[in-house]
């Protein structure tokens, strides 16, 4: 249950950090790349049953 909530929160953060939004256009792809990496690691941990 906790893993599912964390994945949903990270997906929402990833969408908010995309450079297509006006406030985050100057950030580049750094935040979305970092959040994407965290999301992939969390998905792997959930699939392995660690979270």
MARPAFI-457588 format. One record per residue: x, y, z of N, C-alpha, C, CB in turn; residue number from 1. Coordinates in pm, whole numbers, m for minus. Atoms other than C-alpha are relative to their C-alpha. Glycine has a CB too. Layout:
REM residues N
+--------+--------+--------+--------+--------+--------+--------+--------+--------+--------+--------+--------+-----+
:     nx :     ny :     nz :    cax :    cay :    caz :     cx :     cy :     cz :    cbx :    cby :    cbz : pos :
+--------+--------+--------+--------+--------+--------+--------+--------+--------+--------+--------+--------+-----+
:      X :      Y :      Z :      X :      Y :      Z :      X :      Y :      Z :      X :      Y :      Z : NUM :
...
+--------+--------+--------+--------+--------+--------+--------+--------+--------+--------+--------+--------+-----+
//
This chain:
REM residues 51
+--------+--------+--------+--------+--------+--------+--------+--------+--------+--------+--------+--------+-----+
:     nx :     ny :     nz :    cax :    cay :    caz :     cx :     cy :     cz :    cbx :    cby :    cbz : pos :
+--------+--------+--------+--------+--------+--------+--------+--------+--------+--------+--------+--------+-----+
:     82 :   m119 :      0 :      0 :      0 :      0 :     86 :    125 :      0 :    m93 :      0 :    120 :   1 :
:    m88 :   m117 :     m7 :    277 :    245 :     91 :     76 :     18 :   m131 :     99 :    m15 :    117 :   2 :
:    m71 :     m8 :    127 :    465 :    161 :   m228 :    m85 :     60 :   m110 :     47 :   m137 :    m41 :   3 :
:     91 :    m55 :    101 :    161 :    241 :   m441 :    m18 :    149 :     18 :   m135 :    m70 :      7 :   4 :
:     15 :   m144 :    m27 :    115 :    577 :   m273 :    126 :     75 :    m42 :    m30 :     24 :    149 :   5 :
:   m125 :    m65 :     39 :    483 :    662 :   m323 :     13 :      9 :   m151 :    120 :    m75 :     58 :   6 :
:     m8 :     m3 :    146 :    466 :    569 :   m692 :    m93 :    106 :    m57 :    m35 :   m139 :    m59 :   7 :
:     94 :   m101 :     49 :    158 :    787 :   m746 :     54 :    141 :     26 :   m137 :    m17 :     68 :   8 :
:    m57 :   m132 :    m32 :    324 :   1083 :   m570 :    117 :     32 :    m92 :     45 :      6 :    147 :   9 :
:   m114 :    m25 :     87 :    642 :   1042 :   m774 :    m43 :     24 :   m144 :     96 :   m117 :      6 :  10 :
:     50 :    m24 :    136 :    447 :   1021 :  m1101 :    m53 :    143 :    m11 :   m111 :   m102 :    m37 :  11 :
:     50 :   m138 :      2 :    269 :   1347 :  m1015 :    113 :    102 :      4 :    m95 :     23 :    118 :  12 :
:   m116 :    m89 :     m5 :    603 :   1510 :   m928 :     72 :      1 :   m134 :     96 :    m42 :    112 :  13 :
:    m67 :     10 :    129 :    750 :   1386 :  m1256 :    m75 :     81 :   m105 :     11 :   m147 :    m44 :  14 :
:     80 :    m79 :     95 :    464 :   1538 :  m1457 :     16 :    149 :     29 :   m150 :    m41 :      8 :  15 :
:    m16 :   m141 :    m35 :    500 :   1866 :  m1267 :    137 :     56 :    m33 :    m26 :     19 :    145 :  16 :
:   m136 :    m47 :     28 :    874 :   1882 :  m1338 :     32 :      1 :   m149 :    101 :    m86 :     72 :  17 :
:    m27 :     m1 :    144 :    841 :   1839 :  m1715 :     17 :    144 :    m49 :   m113 :    m70 :    m78 :  18 :
:    m26 :   m138 :     43 :    978 :   2144 :  m1898 :   m108 :     60 :    m89 :    129 :      4 :    m72 :  19 :
:    106 :    m56 :     83 :    658 :   2187 :  m2099 :    m88 :     99 :     78 :    m87 :   m112 :    m58 :  20 :
:     77 :    m92 :    m81 :    499 :   2372 :  m1807 :     72 :    134 :      8 :    m25 :    m58 :    142 :  21 :
:    m58 :   m134 :      4 :    554 :   2748 :  m1793 :     99 :     28 :    111 :   m107 :    100 :      5 :  22 :
:    m87 :    m34 :   m113 :    708 :   2772 :  m1447 :    127 :    m84 :      4 :    m75 :    m17 :    129 :  23 :
:   m118 :     87 :     m7 :    953 :   2487 :  m1504 :     77 :     m5 :   m132 :    m43 :   m140 :     40 :  24 :
:    m65 :      4 :    131 :   1063 :   2565 :  m1859 :    149 :     30 :     10 :    m67 :     98 :    m95 :  25 :
:   m141 :    m38 :    m12 :   1393 :   2722 :  m1747 :     83 :   m106 :     74 :     12 :    133 :     72 :  26 :
:    m72 :    101 :    m77 :   1483 :   2417 :  m1534 :     71 :   m100 :    m89 :    m94 :    m72 :     92 :  27 :
:    m56 :    103 :     88 :   1562 :   2195 :  m1834 :    m52 :   m137 :     39 :    153 :      2 :      6 :  28 :
:     45 :    137 :    m25 :   1540 :   1817 :  m1809 :     58 :    m59 :    128 :     38 :    m88 :   m116 :  29 :
:    m62 :     53 :   m121 :   1735 :   1780 :  m1484 :    m97 :    m53 :    103 :     81 :    105 :     62 :  30 :
:     92 :     49 :   m103 :   1447 :   1758 :  m1234 :    m81 :   m121 :    m46 :    m94 :    110 :     41 :  31 :
:     81 :    113 :     46 :   1237 :   1525 :  m1450 :     86 :   m125 :    m16 :    m70 :     34 :   m132 :  32 :
:    m89 :    116 :     11 :   1538 :   1302 :  m1514 :     31 :    m60 :    136 :    130 :     39 :    m69 :  33 :
:    m26 :     49 :   m135 :   1617 :   1279 :  m1145 :   m121 :    m68 :     61 :     44 :    115 :     89 :  34 :
:    121 :     61 :    m52 :   1258 :   1209 :  m1051 :    m32 :   m130 :    m74 :   m118 :     96 :    m12 :  35 :
:     21 :    123 :     76 :   1235 :    952 :  m1330 :     88 :   m113 :     51 :     28 :     25 :   m148 :  36 :
:    m91 :    100 :    m55 :   1538 :    772 :  m1190 :    m50 :    m52 :    135 :    141 :     60 :     15 :  37 :
:     56 :     42 :   m129 :   1386 :    768 :   m841 :   m123 :    m87 :    m21 :    m35 :    123 :     86 :  38 :
:    120 :     78 :     29 :   1060 :    638 :   m989 :     35 :   m140 :    m47 :    m85 :     70 :   m105 :  39 :
:    m42 :    132 :     48 :   1236 :    353 :  m1171 :     54 :    m85 :    116 :    108 :     15 :   m110 :  40 :
:    m53 :     73 :   m115 :   1425 :    254 :   m854 :   m112 :    m44 :     92 :    101 :     86 :     78 :  41 :
:    111 :     35 :    m87 :   1104 :    263 :   m650 :    m86 :   m111 :    m60 :    m85 :    124 :     28 :  42 :
:     78 :    106 :     66 :    917 :     51 :   m906 :     71 :   m134 :     13 :    m24 :     33 :   m148 :  43 :
:    m77 :    125 :    m14 :   1196 :   m208 :   m897 :    m10 :    m53 :    142 :    148 :     22 :    m38 :  44 :
:     10 :     43 :   m140 :   1189 :   m215 :   m517 :   m139 :    m56 :     33 :     33 :    116 :     93 :  45 :
:    136 :     48 :    m24 :    810 :   m257 :   m516 :    m19 :   m137 :    m63 :   m105 :     98 :    m55 :  46 :
:     13 :    130 :     65 :    831 :   m543 :   m765 :     77 :   m109 :     71 :     48 :      9 :   m142 :  47 :
:    m78 :     97 :    m76 :   1097 :   m713 :   m556 :    m56 :    m22 :    141 :    144 :     45 :      9 :  48 :
:     62 :     16 :   m131 :    883 :   m670 :   m243 :     77 :     65 :    112 :    m17 :   m144 :     30 :  49 :
:    m81 :    m65 :   m103 :   1130 :   m448 :    m58 :    m71 :    119 :     64 :    132 :     47 :    m59 :  50 :
:     72 :   m117 :    m54 :    888 :   m155 :     m9 :   m144 :    m38 :     23 :      9 :    123 :    m96 :  51 :
+--------+--------+--------+--------+--------+--------+--------+--------+--------+--------+--------+--------+-----+
//
